[in-house]
């Protein structure tokens, strides 16, 4: 979120034919809930254009990037790395320390698709779980970002949007701004 160090989300893994929507939703969730950018690795890179299109239409700032070398990105990250996994420590217990670390530098949040390589667990400063039960990586990312930003991301202002959703109790209303 603005005024604080960067938050980037790295999406590892992508099962073609199965994860198109899931990878897209990781990026859209990152955007909507306060991250500054999403980095899509390897086969998931094909979804970056969709995320960029949504950002163009509904506002930013947010970028969708790609990498063919996620291991190197992790090794070279100059900040804190949080890996979201059902095998990790409880997010609610560790988040105060993560928030403190984020105050002094950038944060990389790693979410996987298929089995995550062991070196990701070792590279992470924290392996955190939003429950130790199987569920969606999109849900884990949403809960993590909301807790990280303590709900402030829900009041975010969007820049350079072509369209604006106007909240209402019933129906849908989207206005063109351009």
MARKOL-564820 format. One record per residue (C-alpha): y, x, z. Coordinates in pm, 1 decimal. Layout:
PT          Y          X          Z
PT          Y          X          Z
...
This chain:
PT          Y          X          Z
PT        0.0        0.0        0.0
PT      351.7      114.1      -60.9
PT      500.2      349.2      189.7
PT      164.5      490.3      292.9
PT      -55.1      755.0      133.2
PT     -263.1      655.4     -166.6
PT     -581.6      451.1     -145.3
PT     -820.7      496.0     -438.0
PT    -1155.9      326.0     -489.7
PT    -1438.2      511.3     -664.0
PT    -1707.6      290.3     -814.9
PT    -2032.1      487.0     -843.3
PT    -2313.3      364.0    -1059.4
PT    -2328.1       83.3    -1308.7
PT    -2639.3      -87.0    -1436.2
PT    -2562.4     -195.7    -1795.0
PT    -2643.2     -558.9    -1858.1
PT    -2633.9     -630.4    -1487.5
PT    -2313.3     -488.5    -1339.0
PT    -2037.7     -569.7    -1589.6
PT    -1886.1     -839.7    -1370.4
PT    -1960.7     -656.3    -1045.7
PT    -1786.2     -337.0    -1158.6
PT    -1491.9     -540.3    -1287.7
PT    -1474.6     -724.8     -954.9
PT    -1472.8     -397.7     -759.4
PT    -1162.3     -297.2     -956.9
PT     -994.5     -636.5     -927.8
PT    -1064.6     -652.8     -554.2
PT     -922.3     -303.5     -508.4
PT     -608.9     -412.9     -695.9
PT     -563.3     -746.6     -521.2
PT     -621.8     -610.8     -171.1
PT     -389.6     -313.4     -164.3
PT     -551.7       -8.9     -326.7
PT     -343.3      195.1     -568.3
PT     -613.1      270.8     -823.3
PT     -977.2      228.7     -913.9
PT    -1182.5      511.1    -1060.0
PT    -1486.7      396.9    -1253.8
PT    -1764.4      649.8    -1299.7
PT    -1987.2      708.2    -1600.6
PT    -2121.8      384.2    -1756.3
PT    -1884.5      171.0    -1547.1
PT    -1589.4      324.3    -1730.3
PT    -1620.8       53.3    -1995.4
PT    -1469.7     -197.9    -1749.7
PT    -1140.1       -7.8    -1706.3
PT     -976.6     -188.7    -1999.7
PT    -1048.0     -529.0    -1843.0
PT     -892.0     -422.9    -1513.0
PT     -589.5     -276.5    -1694.9
PT     -547.9     -604.0    -1888.9
PT     -543.5     -808.7    -1566.1
PT     -291.0     -565.0    -1417.5
PT      -69.5     -600.7    -1725.3
PT      -82.0     -979.7    -1705.6
PT      -60.1    -1031.7    -1328.9
PT      133.6     -723.7    -1215.5
PT       97.2     -394.5    -1042.3
PT      141.7     -122.1     -960.6
PT     -225.9      -37.9    -1006.9
PT     -422.2      185.4    -1240.3
PT     -781.9      184.7    -1356.7
PT     -914.4      527.5    -1444.2
PT    -1246.7      671.2    -1551.1
PT    -1445.5      981.0    -1467.2
PT    -1759.0     1135.8    -1605.1
PT    -1772.0     1372.2    -1307.1
PT    -1770.1     1168.2     -984.0
PT    -1941.2     1446.2     -784.8
PT    -1661.5     1686.9     -870.6
PT    -1399.3     1423.8     -788.6
PT    -1555.6     1380.7     -444.0
PT    -1576.6     1755.6     -385.7
PT    -1215.1     1809.9     -491.3
PT    -1064.4     1507.8     -309.9
PT     -770.6     1623.0      -98.5
PT     -788.9     1363.4      174.7
PT    -1028.4     1137.0      360.1
PT    -1344.7      994.4      202.5
PT    -1499.7      670.1      324.6
PT    -1833.0      561.8      178.3
PT    -1916.0      193.2      225.0
PT    -2290.3      154.2      283.0
PT    -2507.0      -83.8      481.9
PT    -2657.8      222.8      648.6
PT    -2329.6      341.6      798.8
PT    -2153.6      306.1     1130.7
PT    -1987.0      -27.6     1213.5
PT    -1651.5      -51.5     1035.0
PT    -1494.6     -235.5     1328.5
PT    -1565.5       56.7     1561.6
PT    -1457.3      338.7     1329.2
PT    -1154.9      185.4     1158.1
PT     -891.0      300.2     1409.1
PT     -985.9      664.4     1339.8
PT     -993.4      600.5      961.4
PT     -650.2      438.2      977.5
PT     -516.5      738.4     1170.6
PT     -659.8      983.3      914.5
PT     -508.6      777.4      631.0
PT     -160.5      804.5      782.5
PT     -160.2     1176.1      701.0
PT     -314.9     1174.4      353.7
PT     -485.9      993.7       68.6
PT     -800.7      789.0      117.8
PT    -1089.4      758.9     -126.5
PT    -1317.5      459.3      -72.2
PT    -1656.2      497.6     -240.7
PT    -1871.1      195.9     -332.2
PT    -2202.7      221.3     -510.0
PT    -2412.4        1.5     -734.3
PT    -2759.2      146.7     -750.7
PT    -2904.9      396.8     -508.0
PT    -2624.8      633.1     -404.0
PT    -2710.6     1005.4     -414.3
PT    -2747.7     1178.3      -77.9
PT    -2460.0     1417.3     -153.7
PT    -2220.1     1120.9     -135.9
PT    -2327.6     1055.7      223.0
PT    -2272.4     1423.8      300.3
PT    -1933.9     1441.5      125.1
PT    -1797.3     1138.9      311.1
PT    -1592.6     1179.5      625.3
PT    -1721.7      835.7      725.2
PT    -2021.2      632.1      609.2
PT    -1924.0      280.8      716.9
PT    -2103.2      -51.9      714.0
PT    -1959.5     -401.6      697.7
PT    -2271.6     -525.5      876.6
PT    -2602.5     -345.9      837.9
PT    -2735.3     -627.0      619.9
PT    -2771.0     -634.8      240.8
PT    -2474.7     -793.8       64.9
PT    -2223.2     -728.8     -209.7
PT    -2026.0     -407.1     -243.9
PT    -1733.2     -627.4     -346.8
PT    -1751.2     -807.5      -12.3
PT    -1765.7     -476.2      175.2
PT    -1463.1     -346.7      -13.2
PT    -1265.3     -665.5       53.2
PT    -1338.3     -663.4      426.3
PT    -1267.7     -290.6      453.3
PT     -931.4     -307.3      272.9
PT     -820.5     -614.0      467.4
PT     -900.4     -441.9      795.6
PT     -744.3     -114.2      682.3
PT     -414.6     -284.8      594.8
PT     -439.6     -536.1      880.9
PT     -369.5     -827.0      646.6
PT      -38.0     -688.6      514.2
PT     -185.1     -666.9      162.1
PT     -193.0    -1047.2      146.5
PT      189.0    -1056.3      133.3
PT      219.0     -789.1     -135.8
PT      487.8     -826.6     -402.1
PT      376.5     -772.8     -763.5
PT      583.8     -585.1    -1019.5
PT      597.6     -611.2    -1398.9
PT      381.8     -921.2    -1423.6
PT      368.6    -1127.9    -1741.9
PT      229.3    -1420.5    -1542.7
PT      267.9    -1554.6    -1193.1
PT       32.5    -1786.5    -1009.5
PT      231.4    -2042.1     -813.3
PT       37.1    -2158.5     -507.3
PT      -12.6    -2530.3     -463.1
PT     -242.7    -2758.2     -268.5
PT     -406.4    -2903.3     -580.6
PT     -444.4    -2795.2     -938.9
PT     -346.8    -2472.6    -1109.3
PT       -2.5    -2351.6    -1200.9
PT       61.1    -2024.6    -1382.6
PT      401.7    -1945.9    -1524.8
PT      488.3    -1694.1    -1793.9
PT      746.0    -1444.6    -1668.5
PT      791.2    -1254.7    -1995.1
